Amino acid sequence: MMFTRADRSMAPAKGPLGWVVLALSVAIAPMVLAGCSASGKDLDLSTYVEQTEPADVLYNQGLANLNAGRLGEAAKKFAAVDRQHPYSEYARKAMVMGAFTNYRQGNYDDAIQMSQRYLNLYPTSEDADYAVYIAGLSYFRQIRDVTQDQKEARQTVQTMQELVNRWPDSQYAEDARTKIRFANDQLAGKEMQVGRYYLERREYLASIKRFRTVVEQYSNTRHIEEALARLVEAYYAMGLTDEAQTAAAVLGQNYPSSQWYKDSYKLLQSGGLTPRENAGSWISKAGKLITG
């Protein structure tokens, strides 16, 4: 019925004048369209068609492209869902899948940004832990050698720790803990590198500060043995024999077969000293937290 009414409204008026008007309108119509195209923004029919695609179609196309390894196309489809159907359920899913696709492409900053946006919009959704995990992985993949700045290592620890704290039973929690251990090892390695530099320059207080950070904050990393041994060396060089003996005692208690302990013991012996723990020392208190 609607089409009948539309047909009637477009019918020409009776008489010759009516047909003249109709003929003129038919002749002018292409010119008007051409004028619209030439002036202002062109009519982008492809955009119009794209905007009419259903959310589920775009989302499934994104998944198909992702499974086929066409990551660039997949990212475009997921972005289209978010753009054309904002705040829909498919847009929510497409956002986290888009973050994953960007991660797979190595677009880590985009993946992090999309994950954070997802968490701002859907902080308690069923995929929130996955969004945090993707952000953590994106930071993790950017961790640099210990000779360089360890900003990404710190961000990895912070992000993955959030995942472990908020979702301890998540399927991603165990891998998050693994990534935290690796990132902490990098952070401890950086402290050791700087500490050795100061120690070689005989800037003992500056070196002790770095080695102390390793003992107190990164006691479960592989650098703890060397950190304690370097403390023995630095304190001994400063004449602070009580602290040097305590560091050696803690080292021996936790790693009696370590070459670092043997070297520290030999250094103390050269001055007529032996390892002896002072229970009131910060080293003794920190030593109780060493897990190896």
C-alpha positions in Angstrom: 0.0 0.0 0.0 2.9 2.3 0.7 4.2 1.9 -2.8 0.7 2.8 -4.2 0.7 6.0 -2.3 4.2 6.8 -3.4 3.3 6.2 -7.0 0.3 8.5 -6.8 2.3 11.3 -5.2 4.8 11.2 -8.1 2.1 11.1 -10.8 2.1 14.1 -13.2 -0.7 16.6 -13.2 -3.2 16.2 -15.9 -2.7 18.2 -19.1 0.3 19.1 -21.3 1.9 21.3 -18.7 2.1 18.4 -16.3 4.0 16.3 -18.8 6.4 19.2 -19.5 7.2 19.5 -15.8 7.8 15.7 -15.6 10.1 15.8 -18.6 12.1 18.7 -17.2 12.5 16.9 -13.8 13.8 13.8 -15.5 16.3 15.8 -17.5 17.4 17.9 -14.6 17.8 15.0 -12.1 21.2 13.8 -13.4 22.5 17.3 -13.5 21.5 17.8 -9.8 23.2 14.6 -8.8 26.3 15.6 -10.7 26.3 18.9 -9.0 26.0 17.3 -5.6 28.9 15.1 -6.5 31.0 18.0 -7.7 30.3 20.3 -4.8 31.1 19.5 -1.2 31.9 15.9 -0.2 31.3 13.2 -2.8 28.6 10.7 -2.0 30.5 7.6 -0.9 28.1 4.8 -1.8 30.6 2.2 -0.5 30.5 3.8 2.9 26.8 3.9 2.8 26.6 0.2 2.0 29.2 -0.6 4.7 27.2 1.2 7.3 24.2 -1.0 6.6 26.0 -4.2 7.3 24.6 -6.1 10.3 26.8 -6.4 13.4 26.8 -10.2 13.3 27.9 -10.3 9.7 30.8 -7.9 10.3 31.9 -9.8 13.4 31.8 -13.2 11.8 33.7 -11.8 8.8 36.3 -10.6 11.3 36.6 -14.0 12.9 36.9 -15.7 9.5 39.7 -13.4 8.4 41.4 -13.9 11.8 41.2 -17.7 11.4 42.6 -17.4 7.8 45.5 -15.3 9.0 44.3 -12.1 7.3 45.0 -10.0 10.4 44.7 -6.6 8.7 41.3 -7.4 7.3 40.2 -8.9 10.6 41.1 -5.7 12.4 39.1 -3.6 9.9 36.0 -5.7 10.4 36.2 -5.6 14.2 36.8 -1.9 14.0 33.7 -1.6 11.7 31.5 -3.3 14.2 32.6 -1.0 17.0 32.1 2.1 14.7 28.8 1.1 13.1 27.1 -0.6 16.1 28.6 1.1 19.2 27.6 -0.3 22.6 26.1 -3.4 21.1 27.0 -6.9 22.3 28.9 -7.5 19.1 30.7 -4.3 19.5 31.9 -5.4 23.0 33.1 -8.7 21.6 34.7 -7.0 18.6 36.6 -4.6 20.8 38.4 -7.3 22.7 39.0 -9.3 19.5 40.3 -6.2 17.8 42.8 -5.8 20.7 43.9 -9.3 20.2 44.3 -8.9 16.5 46.4 -5.7 17.0 48.6 -7.7 19.4 49.1 -10.4 16.9 50.1 -7.8 14.3 52.6 -6.3 16.6 50.6 -3.1 17.0 51.2 -3.2 20.7 50.2 0.4 21.5 46.9 0.0 19.6 46.3 -3.3 21.4 46.9 -1.6 24.8 44.8 1.3 24.0 41.9 -0.8 22.8 42.2 -3.1 25.9 42.1 -0.1 28.2 39.1 1.3 26.4 37.3 -2.0 26.8 38.0 -2.1 30.5 36.7 1.4 30.9 33.5 0.4 29.3 33.1 -3.1 30.5 35.2 -3.5 33.7 33.2 -6.5 35.0 32.4 -8.3 31.8 33.3 -12.0 31.2 36.2 -11.0 29.0 37.7 -8.3 31.2 40.5 -10.6 32.4 41.3 -11.4 28.8 41.5 -7.6 28.0 44.0 -7.1 30.9 46.0 -10.2 29.7 46.3 -8.8 26.2 47.5 -5.4 27.5 50.0 -7.3 29.7 51.3 -9.4 26.8 51.7 -6.2 24.7 53.9 -4.7 27.4 55.7 -8.0 27.8 56.6 -8.2 24.1 58.3 -4.8 24.3 60.6 -5.6 27.2 64.1 -4.5 26.3 67.6 -5.7 27.2 68.7 -4.8 30.7 71.2 -2.3 29.3 68.1 -0.2 28.3 65.2 1.4 30.1 62.9 -1.2 31.8 59.6 0.8 31.6 57.9 -2.0 29.8 59.0 -4.5 32.4 57.5 -2.4 35.1 54.2 -2.0 33.1 54.2 -5.8 32.6 54.4 -6.4 36.3 51.8 -3.9 37.1 49.3 -5.1 34.5 49.8 -8.8 35.0 49.6 -8.4 38.8 46.3 -6.7 38.4 45.1 -9.8 36.5 46.3 -12.1 39.2 44.8 -10.0 42.0 41.4 -9.5 40.4 41.0 -12.9 38.8 43.3 -15.3 40.6 41.4 -18.3 39.1 41.5 -17.0 35.5 42.8 -19.3 32.9 45.4 -16.6 32.1 46.5 -16.2 35.7 49.3 -18.8 35.6 50.9 -17.4 32.5 50.6 -13.9 34.0 52.6 -15.1 37.1 55.2 -16.5 34.7 55.4 -13.1 32.9 55.7 -11.3 36.2 58.7 -13.5 37.3 60.5 -12.8 34.0 59.8 -9.0 34.2 60.9 -8.9 37.8 64.1 -10.7 36.8 64.7 -8.0 34.2 64.1 -5.2 36.7 66.5 -6.8 39.1 69.0 -7.3 36.3 68.8 -3.6 35.6 69.5 -2.7 39.2 72.5 -5.0 39.2 73.9 -3.5 36.1 73.7 0.0 37.6 75.0 -1.2 40.9 78.1 -2.8 39.4 78.8 0.4 37.5 78.9 2.4 40.7 80.9 -0.3 42.5 83.5 -0.3 39.8 83.8 3.5 40.3 84.0 3.0 44.1 80.8 4.9 44.6 79.9 2.5 47.3 76.8 4.2 48.7 75.2 4.4 45.3 76.0 0.8 44.6 74.6 -0.4 47.9 71.4 1.3 47.2 70.9 -0.7 44.0 71.9 -4.0 45.5 69.6 -3.4 48.5 66.7 -2.8 46.1 67.4 -6.3 44.6 67.5 -7.9 48.0 64.4 -6.2 49.3 62.2 -6.1 46.2 63.4 -8.9 44.0 64.4 -11.6 46.4 62.9 -14.4 44.3 65.0 -13.7 41.2 68.2 -15.2 40.0 70.2 -12.1 40.9 69.8 -12.4 44.7 73.0 -14.3 45.3 75.2 -11.8 43.4 73.4 -8.9 45.1 74.3 -10.2 48.6 77.8 -10.9 47.5 78.2 -7.4 46.1 76.9 -6.0 49.4 79.6 -7.9 51.2 82.1 -6.4 48.8 80.8 -2.8 49.1 80.3 -2.8 52.9 83.7 -4.4 53.4 85.3 -1.7 51.2 83.7 1.0 53.3 84.9 -0.6 56.6 81.3 -1.5 57.6 82.3 -5.0 58.6 79.2 -5.8 60.6 77.0 -5.3 57.6 79.5 -7.2 55.4 79.5 -10.2 57.8 75.7 -10.2 58.0 75.3 -10.1 54.2 77.7 -13.1 53.9 75.9 -15.0 56.7 72.5 -14.5 54.9 74.1 -15.6 51.6 75.5 -18.7 53.2 72.3 -19.7 54.9 70.4 -19.6 51.7 73.0 -20.6 49.2 75.7 -22.5 51.0 77.1 -24.1 47.8 77.1 -20.9 45.8 80.3 -19.6 44.3 79.2 -16.1 45.3 79.2 -17.3 49.0 82.7 -18.9 48.6 84.1 -15.7 47.2 82.4 -13.6 50.0 83.8 -15.9 52.6 87.3 -15.7 51.2 87.0 -11.9 51.1 86.1 -11.7 54.8 88.8 -14.2 55.8 91.4 -11.9 54.1 90.6 -9.4 56.8 90.4 -11.9 59.6 86.6 -12.0 59.6 83.9 -14.7 59.2 80.2 -14.5 58.3 78.1 -13.5 61.3 74.5 -12.3 61.2 73.3 -9.3 63.1 69.6 -9.9 63.6 68.9 -6.2 63.8 70.3 -5.5 60.4 68.0 -4.8 57.4 69.9 -7.5 55.6 68.9 -10.1 58.2 65.2 -9.0 58.0 65.2 -9.0 54.2 66.9 -12.4 54.2 63.9 -14.0 55.8 61.9 -13.2 52.6 64.3 -14.9 50.2 62.6 -17.7 48.4 65.3 -18.5 45.9 
